[in-house]
Every structure is written in C-alpha cells, then in structure tokens.
C-alpha cells in the first residue's frame, strides 16, 4: 500500500455528507427542543400568572362583597335604632297602643297618622337605600310599611266594615292591597332578638333583616315597656348584584333558595356544596371553579334558618388571555430571533470543529478501503481528533504490513495448492497406466488359471483383481475430486428440474432394479455448472438407493429461505447414527465395509466440494433406522425466478 499525499481540500465522501446532515438535524433539533421547553415553561408561567391574577381579582371583589354585607347589617341596625326613637313613629304607636278593639276602630282618627307614617318611611327608604321598613304595634299588627325594589309603594293597616285590611298608595290614591313579601304579622315578634341581623333566603334573593323595639315608660315605673317594633330589610337581588358588579368590575351572583341570579353561568350543586363560609377567613375563602372561560370564586353565607346561601364572584379570562398571548408572542419572537442568530453560528462551529475533521477521517477510511493510504496526523491539531488521526495512521500502517504478509501467504498457498492439484492429477494419471497393466494381467491370470492352481491360488488371484479394481475406482474418484476446482466453465442458468430428469434417465436401470419410488417437487432455476450440479444429485440419489431398506422411497424438494434455495433429498433407508454424521464428508471415510455396501467413500466429499464452490453448504440429518435427509443450499441470484414445472 503506497502512501498518498492528501490534497488541501478533501472531497467529502457520501458517509461524510450523511454525517453532516445528521449533525445538522441534531443541532436544529436541539434548538427546537430548547425553544419548545422554554415555550412550555413560559406557557406554564403565563397560565399560572393568569390564574393568580384572576383569583386575586376575585378575592378582592369577594372581600368587597363581605364588607358590603357588613355595611348593610350596620346600616340596618343604625336606621332601626333611629326609627325606634323617632317622634313620628313613637306618636303613631302611642295612638295605636290605646286601641284594642277592632269593632271600635275609628279610621278618621287613626288612618291619617298611619298614612303619614307610611309616607315618611317611604322617604327614608329612598334616602338610605333600604328595601323594606315596617312599624308594628305590640300585638304584631303592621301599623305602617314602605317597600322598594319591586314593591315601590307605602301602605298601612286599617279596618273597613269590621275587617282588617291593608291599604297601599298606588297612582296617588290609597287602595286595598295584598301584604308585600317581607311584611310580618302575628306572634313572630316574640321570637325576635333586639338588634340582631337575620340572614334569610327566598327565590334567589339574600335578605338581611333586623328588628328594634319601640319602648315607652308608663307612669312612675322606671322599666320601659315595649309597645311596638321597627322592622327593616335589605335585599341582595339582581339590582344589588349588578351594582356591586359595576363597582368591583367583576360578575357577581347569588344562589339562594335553590335559584341563581346574576350574570354568571349556572354552577353545579357539587361546586356549591364545596364552598367555605364567607366569614371564616379575612381573605377570600373561595371554592374555585373554571367555567365558560371564567374564573369563579364561591363562598357560602350561613342563614339563620339553618341553610346556606352562596355568593358568586367571577372574572373573565379574556383580558388576561390577551395579555398572555401578547407576552407569549413577544417571547416567541425573542426566542426565534435568538435561534436565528445562534443557529448559523452553531452550524459554522459544528462544521469547523466536528464535521470537517470527521470528513477528513472518513476520507481516510474510504481511501484505506480502496487500497490507498493517506497520512492524516499532519492535517489535525494536537486535540482529540489529532489523537484519532495518529491512531488511524498507526492502524493503517499495521493493516498495510498485515496485508503484505497476507498477500505473500496467499500467494504461497495458491502456489502450494496449484502444485498439489497438479501433483494429484499427474499422480492419478501416471498411476492409471501401470494399474491398467496390473489389472489386465490379474484378470488374464484369473481367466486362464482359475481352478487349475488350487484353492489358495484362486483366492489370491481374486484378491489381486479386486484390489486392482478398487485402486482404479479410487484413482478415478480422486481425479473427479481434483477436477471440481479445475473446471473453469462459466456459470449460467441451470434448470434443476431438467438436471434431475437427466440424472434419473442415466440411473434408470438402477431405479428400475430397486423398484424405487422417487417424488420430485418443482425445483428452481439457479446459476451454476449444470454438469457439476448433476454430479451432486447423482451422488445423493446413488447413496439413497444404495443404503436402502426394502423398497426405496425418495423425495426431492426445494424451498426458498431468504437469499438462498434449500434443497433436500430424503429417503427411507437405513439411516445414520448421530455420532457418525460429522464424518460423512471426510475423504475416503466409510461407515460400512465393502462387503456390506460397495464404494470408495468419495461421493459425498465431491458433492460437498461442488456445492461449496457454488457458494452453498451441505449437511445431513438422520436417525438410525429411520432414513436420511441430505440438505444443500445454492444462492438465489434471481428472486423473481419461479420454480420449475411440477413432476
């Protein structure tokens, strides 16, 4: 191998281009992977940011709702205290207190005071934002009342034709009416505690109520006596929730009495059941729900009748999502800009530090593969690739030395084989002439003197004739064995069906004599030497007929396995013990005596040598007393070549 100086610009072999593409894909994939990871982290961060912002907004609004409820309760208590000491209220109740019998009720005396009180209550409601106010006498009868928020009217209690009725002011006149929803009557006042705010729920409305007693001191006693009650109520209804929604910039709703009001999507009962109580924590004690692109906080309000109402506060995610999309787009643009700057630089760095040195190394490998040698160490710096290049140069030198040694050895072996083959041919050829002379004279002796020289002489002459014949067969088989490789006829398509038919025609007498049943499956067409492949089939069939037991049954088949054809010649003969199978293909190796079965022991050796010369292999499978199957393979050079015709 002659060292070849390397050019300055080494052409990149195909494998080098593939490596460059792989490194390029790896580099770009790494960048894309980092971008994807950063994008996922940013998305998670933004989603967490959006969720936190939405919940903080809802928590702040829920705190305002709680403060609103506390303010409503305080305002109710304050207004109730003012009304309970108001001169007009006390004067009206004092007058009503003197009246006990309905039959003696004098409308002209009482109604004017009650009408005046009802109108004053209506004025107070308009000024304070309270939804309902009523004044009751000591027996729980409503003396006067005023309602707003769905019931914009004032009313009072009176008696007409001996019956108690309620009058309300409609269109400037007083007309009989039904009791408004929040008006009480009867003994309910006995169970009311002074100054408490009661939470109740009805048809989606959360109602806050309070009652204050109207007291009066009679005579000289210092203990005041309750002569009536002031009843005030504030309702969290659609109007109140809408007002709170505008103030807090959130959507607020109420679920009370099984009905939900407010501009929020309906919530499932499970979400309501999981809500904590609104007054258990200074912060928002919310159960969080994501519904219809909204973040909703749910808190419960305990009711005085043992139930619960729920306050809902929700905020839309649209605005935060818009901000999120803005930041995500900005981050994506920044990452792409960074990638656009880093990717070309990285590719240049990869090319300079990895691709180009590897290309030089691969070029050296390609050159070495084609018999040329390139010194690579001088083309690299003192780095890892330099170490590889020096190692490659040392390896290439060692390979060159071994190749020279191997070539010399091969030349010697070829010369020796040639001499041996020539010696075998010459020896076999030269031995045939004296052997023919010996065989001829021994046969002549047998013809002339057999039976004349005594029994011992006849036996000795038979031994000599038989030995000559065996020697002649051995020399002929040895010549056949040596001519396997000497036959330089070109290979061509061989129809194995036709080859087997020719062999069976040659062996017709033997087949007929043994009455053998031979079955031949469709066989393929292969490339090879038709004469030598005929020898293979003839040797295998001869053995199957020779080592028979009873009437021979022989089956010849072929099957395709990958890139080769596997042929099989199976018989029902005497079989072979497993320990003798490795000796079948040894030269001059016999498993039986010549008296049992004739032959010299070269047939299978010749057959295997022919098969191996064709690029195949041969082996046997057998069990003593159960027949033998001889296998051999031949390369399938043409996969499209079908099997031959059926027999």
C-alpha positions in Angstrom: 0.0 0.0 0.0 1.6 3.2 -1.2 1.0 6.4 0.9 -0.8 9.1 -1.0 -0.4 12.7 0.0 -3.7 14.4 0.9 -5.0 17.3 -1.1 -5.7 20.5 0.6 -9.5 20.3 0.1 -10.6 16.8 0.7 -13.8 15.8 -1.1 -16.4 14.7 1.4 -17.4 11.1 0.9 -21.1 10.1 0.9 -20.9 9.0 4.5 -19.4 12.4 5.4 -22.4 14.1 3.9 -24.7 11.9 5.8 -22.9 12.7 9.0 -23.1 16.4 8.2 -26.9 16.1 7.7 -27.2 14.1 11.0 -25.3 16.8 12.9 -27.3 19.5 11.3 -30.5 17.7 12.2 -29.2 17.2 15.8 -28.3 20.8 16.1 -31.5 22.1 14.8 -33.4 19.6 16.8 -31.6 20.7 19.9 -32.5 24.3 19.2 -36.1 23.4 18.6 -36.2 21.3 21.7 -34.9 24.1 23.8 -37.4 26.5 22.2 -40.2 24.0 22.9 -39.0 23.6 26.5 -38.8 27.4 27.0 -42.2 27.8 25.4 -43.7 25.2 27.7 -42.1 26.9 30.7 -43.3 30.3 29.6 -46.8 29.0 28.9 -47.0 27.4 32.3 -45.7 30.6 33.9 -48.2 32.7 32.0 -51.0 30.4 32.8 -50.1 30.5 36.5 -49.8 34.3 36.2 -53.2 34.4 34.6 -54.7 32.2 37.3 -53.2 34.2 40.1 -54.3 37.5 38.6 -57.8 36.2 38.1 -58.0 34.8 41.6 -56.6 37.9 43.2 -59.2 40.0 41.4 -62.0 37.7 42.5 -60.6 37.6 46.1 -60.6 41.4 46.2 -64.2 41.6 44.9 -65.3 38.9 47.4 -63.8 41.0 50.2 -65.8 44.0 49.0 -68.9 41.8 49.0 -68.2 40.8 52.6 -67.7 44.4 53.5 -70.9 45.3 51.7 -72.8 42.7 53.8 -71.2 44.0 57.0 -72.1 47.6 56.0 -75.7 46.6 55.2 -76.1 45.0 58.6 -74.6 48.0 60.4 -76.8 50.4 58.4 -79.9 48.3 59.1 -79.2 48.3 62.9 -78.5 52.1 62.8 -81.6 53.0 60.9 -83.7 50.7 63.0 -82.4 52.4 66.2 -83.2 55.8 64.7 -86.7 54.8 63.7 -87.4 53.2 67.1 -86.8 56.6 68.8 -88.3 58.7 66.0 -91.1 61.1 67.3 -93.5 60.3 64.5 -93.1 56.5 65.0 -93.5 56.7 68.8 -96.5 59.1 68.4 -98.2 56.8 65.9 -97.6 53.7 68.1 -98.8 55.5 71.2 -102.1 56.3 69.5 -102.4 52.8 68.1 -101.5 51.3 71.5 -104.7 52.8 73.0 -106.8 51.0 70.5 -107.6 47.4 71.4 -111.0 46.5 69.9 -111.3 46.3 66.1 -115.0 47.0 66.2 -114.3 50.4 67.8 -111.7 51.3 65.2 -112.1 54.9 64.0 -110.5 55.3 60.5 -110.8 59.0 60.5 -108.8 59.2 63.8 -106.1 56.5 63.1 -105.7 56.3 59.3 -104.3 59.8 58.8 -101.4 59.1 61.3 -100.7 55.8 59.7 -100.7 57.3 56.2 -98.3 60.0 57.2 -96.0 57.5 58.9 -96.1 55.2 55.8 -95.1 58.1 53.5 -92.3 59.1 55.9 -91.0 55.5 55.9 -91.0 55.6 52.1 -89.0 58.8 52.1 -86.5 57.2 54.5 -86.1 54.2 52.2 -85.3 56.4 49.3 -82.7 58.2 51.3 -81.0 55.2 52.9 -81.2 52.5 50.2 -83.1 50.1 52.4 -85.6 47.9 50.6 -88.3 47.5 53.3 -89.4 49.2 56.5 -92.4 48.4 58.7 -93.7 49.6 62.1 -95.8 47.0 64.2 -97.8 47.5 67.3 -97.3 45.5 70.5 -99.6 42.7 69.1 -97.6 42.4 65.9 -100.1 44.1 63.7 -98.4 46.3 61.0 -99.3 49.9 61.6 -97.5 51.2 58.5 -94.9 50.0 56.0 -93.0 51.0 52.9 -91.3 48.8 50.3 -88.9 49.4 47.4 -87.0 47.2 44.9 -90.0 45.6 43.2 -92.6 47.0 45.6 -92.4 50.8 45.2 -95.3 51.8 47.5 -96.2 52.8 51.0 -99.0 51.1 53.0 -100.8 50.9 56.3 -103.2 48.8 58.3 -106.8 49.8 58.7 -110.3 48.4 59.4 -113.2 48.5 56.9 -116.7 47.0 57.7 -115.3 45.3 60.8 -112.4 43.6 58.8 -108.7 44.3 58.9 -107.2 45.2 55.5 -104.1 46.7 54.1 -104.1 49.9 52.1 -101.3 50.9 49.7 -100.7 54.1 47.8 -100.9 53.5 44.0 -101.0 56.3 41.5 -101.5 58.9 44.2 -104.5 57.2 45.8 -104.9 54.6 48.7 -106.3 51.3 47.6 -106.7 47.8 49.2 -103.7 45.6 48.6 -102.1 42.3 49.4 -99.3 42.1 52.0 -95.9 42.6 50.5 -93.5 39.5 50.8 -91.4 41.0 53.7 -94.3 42.1 55.8 -94.8 40.1 59.0 -97.9 39.5 61.1 -98.8 37.7 64.3 -96.7 36.5 67.1 -93.4 36.4 65.2 -92.2 39.5 67.2 -92.0 37.4 70.4 -89.1 35.4 68.9 -87.1 38.4 67.6 -83.9 39.4 69.4 -83.2 43.1 69.7 -80.5 44.4 67.4 -79.7 41.1 65.6 -79.4 40.9 61.8 -81.1 37.9 60.4 -80.0 36.3 57.1 -82.7 34.6 55.1 -83.1 33.3 51.5 -86.0 33.3 49.2 -86.2 32.7 45.4 -82.6 33.8 44.6 -82.7 36.7 47.0 -80.5 37.0 50.1 -82.4 39.0 52.7 -80.9 40.8 55.7 -83.4 41.8 58.3 -83.3 43.5 61.7 -85.9 44.4 64.3 -85.7 47.2 67.0 -88.3 47.5 69.8 -90.2 50.7 70.4 -90.3 51.3 74.1 -92.3 53.6 76.3 -92.3 54.4 80.0 -95.8 54.5 81.7 -96.5 56.3 84.9 -93.9 56.3 87.7 -92.3 52.9 86.8 -88.7 53.1 85.6 -88.9 50.0 83.5 -89.8 50.7 79.9 -92.5 48.7 78.2 -92.3 47.5 74.6 -95.2 49.0 72.7 -94.2 48.2 69.1 -91.4 47.2 66.7 -89.5 48.7 63.8 -88.6 46.1 61.1 -86.1 46.9 58.4 -84.8 44.7 55.5 -82.2 44.9 52.7 -82.3 42.5 49.7 -79.4 41.2 47.6 -81.2 40.9 44.3 -80.5 41.4 40.6 -80.2 45.2 41.0 -77.9 44.9 44.0 -75.6 42.3 42.4 -75.5 44.4 39.2 -74.5 47.5 41.2 -71.8 45.5 43.0 -70.6 44.1 39.7 -70.0 47.6 38.3 -68.3 48.7 41.4 -65.9 45.7 41.6 -65.5 45.2 37.8 -66.5 41.5 38.3 -69.6 39.4 37.7 -71.4 38.8 41.0 -74.3 36.4 41.6 -76.3 34.9 44.4 -77.7 31.5 44.9 -80.5 31.5 47.5 -83.4 29.2 47.9 -82.3 27.0 45.0 -82.3 29.9 42.5 -79.2 31.6 41.0 -79.3 35.3 40.0 -76.7 37.4 38.4 -74.7 37.4 35.2 -72.7 34.2 35.8 -73.0 30.7 34.1 -75.0 28.3 36.2 -72.9 26.3 38.6 -73.2 22.6 39.6 -74.5 21.7 43.0 -71.2 20.0 43.8 -69.4 23.3 43.4 -71.8 25.0 45.8 -71.5 22.2 48.4 -67.7 22.6 48.5 -67.8 26.3 49.2 -66.4 27.5 52.5 -68.2 30.0 54.7 -67.6 33.6 53.8 -66.7 34.8 57.3 -64.2 32.2 58.3 -61.2 34.0 56.9 -60.2 37.6 56.4 -59.1 36.7 52.9 -61.3 35.1 50.3 -62.3 31.6 51.5 -63.4 30.6 48.0 -64.0 27.3 46.2 -62.5 27.9 42.7 -64.3 26.9 39.6 -63.3 27.4 35.9 -66.5 27.6 33.8 -67.1 29.1 30.4 -63.7 30.9 30.2 -64.3 32.4 33.6 -62.6 32.0 37.0 -65.3 31.9 39.6 -65.0 32.0 43.4 -67.8 30.6 45.5 -68.4 31.4 49.2 -71.2 30.4 51.5 -73.3 32.6 53.7 -74.9 30.8 56.8 -78.6 31.5 57.2 -80.5 31.8 60.4 -82.9 29.0 59.4 -80.0 26.6 59.2 -79.5 26.7 55.4 -76.9 28.4 53.3 -76.9 31.0 50.5 -73.9 31.4 48.2 -72.2 34.4 46.8 -70.5 34.0 43.4 -67.8 36.3 42.1 -66.3 35.7 38.7 -64.0 37.4 36.3 -63.4 36.7 32.6 -60.1 35.3 31.4 -60.4 37.1 28.1 -58.4 40.1 29.2 -55.6 38.2 30.9 -55.5 35.8 28.0 -54.9 38.7 25.7 -52.1 39.8 27.9 -50.8 36.2 28.0 -50.9 36.0 24.2 -49.0 39.3 23.9 -46.3 38.0 26.2 -46.2 34.6 24.6 -45.9 36.2 21.1 -43.1 38.5 22.4 -41.3 35.6 24.0 -41.6 33.5 20.8 -40.3 36.4 18.7 -37.3 36.8 21.0 -36.6 33.1 21.0 -36.8 32.9 17.2 -34.5 35.9 16.9 -32.0 34.2 19.3 -32.3 31.0 17.3 -31.8 32.9 14.1 -28.5 34.2 15.4 -27.4 31.1 17.3 -28.2 28.5 14.6 -25.9 29.8 11.8 -23.1 30.3 14.3 -23.6 26.9 15.8 -23.6 25.3 12.3 -20.4 27.1 11.5 -18.9 26.0 14.8 -20.1 22.4 14.2 -18.7 22.4 10.7 -15.3 23.7 11.8 -14.9 21.6 14.9 -16.7 18.4 14.1 -17.9 17.9 10.5 -14.7 18.9 8.7 -12.3 16.8 10.9 -14.7 13.8 10.7 -14.9 14.3 7.0 -11.1 14.1 6.8 -11.1 10.9 8.9 -13.9 9.4 6.8 -12.0 10.3 3.7 -9.0 8.4 5.1 -11.2 5.4 5.8 -12.6 5.5 2.3 -9.1 5.7 0.8 -8.0 2.8 3.0 -11.0 0.7 1.9 -10.0 1.2 -1.7 -6.3 0.3 -1.1 -4.9 3.8 -0.8 -3.3 5.3 2.3 -3.5 8.9 3.4 -1.4 10.3 6.3 -3.9 12.2 8.4 -1.9 13.2 11.5 -0.3 16.2 9.8 -3.8 17.6 8.9 -5.0 17.9 12.6 -4.1 20.0 15.6 -3.0 18.4 18.8 -6.5 17.7 20.1 -8.9 14.7 20.3 -9.1 14.5 16.5 -5.4 14.6 16.3 -5.1 11.6 18.6 -7.6 9.8 16.4 -5.7 10.7 13.3 -2.4 9.4 14.7 -4.2 6.3 15.8 -5.6 5.9 12.4 -2.2 6.3 10.7 -0.8 3.7 13.0 -3.7 1.4 12.3 -3.4 1.9 8.5 0.4 1.1 8.7 -0.3 -2.1 10.7 -3.0 -3.1 8.2 -0.6 -2.4 5.3 2.0 -4.7 6.9 -0.5 -7.4 7.5 -1.9 -7.1 4.0 1.6 -7.6 2.6 2.1 -10.6 4.8 -1.3 -12.0 4.0 -0.8 -11.5 0.3 2.5 -13.3 0.5 0.9 -16.1 2.4 -2.0 -16.3 -0.1 0.5 -16.4 -3.0 2.4 -19.2 -1.2 -0.9 -21.1 -0.5 -2.1 -20.7 -4.1 1.2 -21.9 -5.4 1.1 -24.9 -3.0 -2.5 -25.7 -3.9 -1.6 -25.5 -7.6 1.3 -27.8 -7.1 -0.8 -30.2 -5.0 -3.5 -30.2 -7.6 -1.0 -30.7 -10.4 0.6 -33.5 -8.4 -2.7 -35.2 -7.7 -3.7 -35.1 -11.4 -0.3 -36.2 -12.6 0.0 -38.9 -9.9 -3.5 -40.2 -10.6 -2.9 -40.1 -14.4 0.5 -41.7 -14.2 -0.8 -44.4 -11.8 -3.6 -45.4 -14.2 -1.2 -46.9 -16.8 0.6 -49.4 -14.5 -2.7 -50.0 -12.8 -4.3 -51.0 -16.1 -1.4 -53.3 -16.8 -1.7 -54.9 -13.3 -5.5 -55.2 -13.7 -5.2 -56.7 -17.2 -2.7 -59.4 -16.2 -4.5 -60.3 -13.0 -7.7 -60.7 -14.9 -5.8 -62.7 -17.6 -4.5 -64.9 -14.8 -7.9 -65.4 -13.4 -9.3 -66.4 -16.8 -6.5 -68.9 -17.7 -5.6 -70.5 -14.4 -8.8 -70.2 -12.2 -9.4 -73.7 -10.9 -6.0 -75.1 -12.1 -3.6 -73.9 -9.4 -5.6 -74.9 -6.3 -8.0 -73.0 -4.0 -5.3 -70.9 -2.4 -4.1 -69.6 -5.8 -7.7 -68.8 -6.8 -8.3 -66.9 -3.7 -5.0 -64.9 -4.1 -5.9 -64.1 -7.7 -9.4 -62.8 -6.6 -7.7 -60.6 -4.1 -5.4 -59.1 -6.7 -8.3 -58.5 -9.2 -10.4 -56.9 -6.5 -7.6 -54.7 -5.3 -6.8 -53.5 -8.8 -10.4 -52.7 -9.4 -10.6 -50.7 -6.1 -7.4 -48.9 -6.9 -8.8 -48.0 -10.3 -12.0 -46.6 -8.6 -10.1 -44.7 -6.0 -7.8 -43.1 -8.6 -10.8 -42.1 -10.8 -12.7 -40.6 -7.8 -9.6 -38.7 -6.8 -9.3 -37.3 -10.3 -13.0 -36.3 -10.1 -12.4 -34.6 -6.8 -9.4 -32.7 -8.0 -11.2 -31.6 -11.2 -14.0 -29.8 -9.3 -12.0 -26.6 -9.0 -10.2 -27.2 -12.2 -13.4 -26.9 -14.2 -13.4 -23.3 -15.3 -16.6 -23.5 -17.4 -18.7 -20.2 -16.9 -21.8 -20.4 -14.8 -25.2 -19.9 -16.4 -28.9 -20.6 -15.7 -29.4 -24.2 -14.6 -32.9 -25.7 -14.6 -32.7 -28.1 -11.7 -35.8 -29.9 -12.9 -34.0 -30.7 -16.2 -30.8 -31.7 -14.3 -32.7 -34.2 -12.1 -34.6 -35.6 -15.2 -31.2 -36.2 -16.9 -29.8 -37.9 -13.7 -32.9 -40.1 -13.4 -32.5 -41.1 -17.1 -28.9 -42.2 -16.5 -29.9 -44.1 -13.4 -33.0 -45.6 -14.9 -31.7 -49.2 -14.7 -30.7 -48.9 -11.1 -34.0 -47.2 -10.2 -36.0 -49.9 -12.0 -34.0 -52.7 -10.4 -34.6 -51.4 -6.9 -38.3 -50.6 -7.7 -37.7 -47.2 -6.1 -40.5 -44.6 -5.8 -39.0 -41.2 -6.5 -41.0 -38.0 -6.0 -39.6 -34.7 -7.3 -41.3 -31.4 -6.3 -41.0 -28.3 -8.5 -37.3 -27.2 -8.4 -36.0 -23.7 -9.2 -33.6 -22.4 -11.8 -30.2 -21.3 -10.4 -26.9 -20.1 -11.7 -24.1 -22.7 -11.8 -22.4 -25.5 -13.7 -25.0 -27.9 -14.9 -22.6 -30.9 -15.1 -21.3 -30.4 -11.6 -24.8 -29.9 -10.1 -25.8 -33.1 -11.9 -23.0 -34.9 -10.1 -24.4 -33.6 -6.8 -27.9 -35.0 -7.4 -26.4 -38.3 -8.9 -24.2 -38.9 -5.8 -27.1 -38.2 -3.4 -29.6 -40.4 -5.3 -26.9 -43.2 -5.6 -26.5 -43.2 -1.8 -30.2 -43.1 -1.2 -30.6 -46.2 -3.5 -27.5 -48.0 -2.2 -28.3 -47.7 1.5 -31.8 -48.8 1.2 -34.1 -50.9 3.4 -36.9 -52.5 1.5 -38.3 -50.6 -1.4 -36.6 -47.1 -1.6 -38.8 -44.0 -1.2 -37.0 -40.8 -2.2 -38.4 -37.2 -2.1 -36.5 -34.3 -3.7 -37.8 -30.8 -2.7 -36.6 -27.2 -2.6 -37.7 -24.2 -0.6 -36.8 -20.5 -0.6 -35.2 -19.1 2.6 -34.1 -15.5 2.3 -31.3 -15.2 -0.4 -30.8 -18.9 -1.0 -32.6 -22.1 -2.1 -32.5 -25.1 0.3 -32.6 -28.4 -1.5 -33.5 -31.7 0.3 -33.1 -35.3 -0.8 -34.9 -37.5 1.8 -35.0 -41.3 1.8 -36.4 -44.1 4.0 -33.1 -46.1 4.1 -31.0 -47.5 6.9 -30.2 -44.1 8.4 -27.1 -43.0 10.2 -26.3 -42.8 13.9 -25.9 -39.2 15.1 -22.3 -39.6 16.2 -21.2 -40.5 12.7 -22.9 -37.6 10.9 -19.8 -35.3 11.2 -17.7 -37.9 9.3 -19.9 -38.2 6.2 -18.0 -35.7 4.1 -14.4 -36.9 5.0 -12.3 -38.2 2.1 -12.1 -42.0 2.0 -14.2 -42.3 5.2 -16.6 -45.2 5.1 -19.2 -46.3 7.8 -19.7 -49.8 6.3 -17.4 -52.5 4.9 -17.1 -53.0 1.1 -18.8 -56.4 1.6 -21.9 -54.7 3.0 -22.0 -51.8 0.6 -19.7 -51.1 -2.3 -17.9 -47.8 -2.9 -14.7 -45.9 -2.1 -16.1 -43.1 0.2 -15.6 -40.0 -2.0 -19.1 -39.4 -3.4 -20.3 -37.1 -0.6 -16.9 -35.3 -0.4 -17.1 -34.5 -4.1 -20.8 -33.3 -3.8 -20.0 -31.0 -0.9 -17.0 -29.5 -2.7 -19.2 -28.8 -5.7 -21.8 -27.1 -3.5 -19.3 -25.0 -1.7 -17.7 -24.0 -5.0 -21.2 -22.7 -5.9 -21.4 -20.6 -2.7 -23.6 -23.1 -0.8 -23.2 -25.6 2.1 -24.2 -29.2 2.7 -25.3 -31.1 5.8 -27.2 -34.2 6.8 -30.0 -35.0 9.3 -30.6 -38.7 10.1 -31.7 -41.2 12.7 -30.5 -44.8 12.6 -33.2 -47.0 11.1 -35.4 -44.1 10.1 -33.9 -42.8 6.9 -31.6 -39.8 6.0 -32.2 -36.3 4.6 -29.4 -34.7 2.8 -29.6 -30.8 2.6 -27.6 -28.4 0.4 -28.1 -24.7 -0.4 -27.5 -22.7 -3.5 -27.6 -18.9 -3.8 -30.8 -17.4 -5.2 -29.3 -14.9 -7.6 -32.7 -14.1 -9.3 -35.5 -13.7 -6.7 -38.0 -13.4 -9.5 -37.1 -16.8 -11.0 -40.1 -19.1 -10.3 -39.8 -22.8 -9.5 -39.8 -25.2 -12.4 -42.5 -27.3 -13.7 -44.2 -30.0 -11.5 -43.4 -33.6 -12.0 
